[in-house]
């Protein structure tokens, strides 16, 4: 499972961990991606969708 949303294409962001002594090392922030059953074009499919898209109603979940 890739760490990106198949609805809004939100993916991982990169940045730095910064210690108290101001040393920097690379790190990544991943979106909260869930595998859910959604209805796309009238047919149910499994998609990787971020929770922001689920909460805002950009996809219709199938039961």
C-alpha positions as CSV (number, residue, x, y, z in Angstrom):
1,X,0.0,0.0,0.0
2,X,1.4,3.3,-1.0
3,X,1.2,6.2,1.4
4,X,-0.8,8.5,-0.8
5,X,-4.4,9.3,-1.2
6,X,-5.9,8.1,-4.5
7,X,-8.6,10.8,-4.4
8,X,-6.6,14.0,-3.7
9,X,-3.1,12.6,-4.4
10,X,-1.8,13.7,-1.0
11,X,1.5,12.0,-0.3
12,X,4.4,12.0,2.1
13,X,6.1,15.3,3.0
14,X,9.7,15.5,4.0
15,X,11.5,17.8,6.5
16,X,14.0,17.8,9.3
17,X,14.1,16.5,12.9
18,X,15.8,19.3,14.8
19,X,17.5,18.4,18.1
20,X,18.0,20.7,21.1
21,X,21.6,21.4,19.8
22,X,20.1,22.3,16.4
23,X,21.5,19.2,14.6
24,X,19.2,18.2,11.7
25,X,18.3,14.8,10.3
26,X,15.8,13.9,7.6
27,X,12.3,12.7,8.5
28,X,8.9,12.2,6.7
29,X,5.3,12.9,7.5
30,X,2.8,10.5,6.0
31,X,-0.9,11.2,5.6
32,X,-3.4,9.1,7.5
33,X,-4.4,6.7,4.6
34,X,-7.1,4.1,5.0
35,X,-8.1,1.3,2.7
36,X,-11.9,1.6,2.3
37,X,-14.6,0.3,0.0
38,X,-16.0,3.2,-2.0
39,X,-18.4,3.6,-4.9
40,X,-16.7,4.8,-8.1
41,X,-18.9,5.2,-11.2
42,X,-21.6,3.0,-9.7
43,X,-19.3,0.1,-8.9
44,X,-17.7,-0.7,-5.5
45,X,-13.9,-0.6,-5.4
46,X,-11.2,-0.6,-2.7
47,X,-9.2,2.6,-2.6
48,X,-6.5,4.1,-0.4
49,X,-8.2,7.3,0.9
50,X,-6.9,9.8,3.4
51,X,-9.1,10.6,6.4
52,X,-9.5,14.2,5.3
53,X,-11.3,13.1,2.1
54,X,-13.4,10.6,4.0
55,X,-14.5,13.3,6.6
56,X,-15.2,15.9,3.9
57,X,-17.4,13.6,1.9
58,X,-15.3,13.5,-1.3
59,X,-16.0,9.8,-1.6
60,X,-19.1,7.7,-1.1
61,X,-18.5,4.6,1.0
62,X,-20.2,1.3,0.1
63,X,-21.7,-0.9,2.8
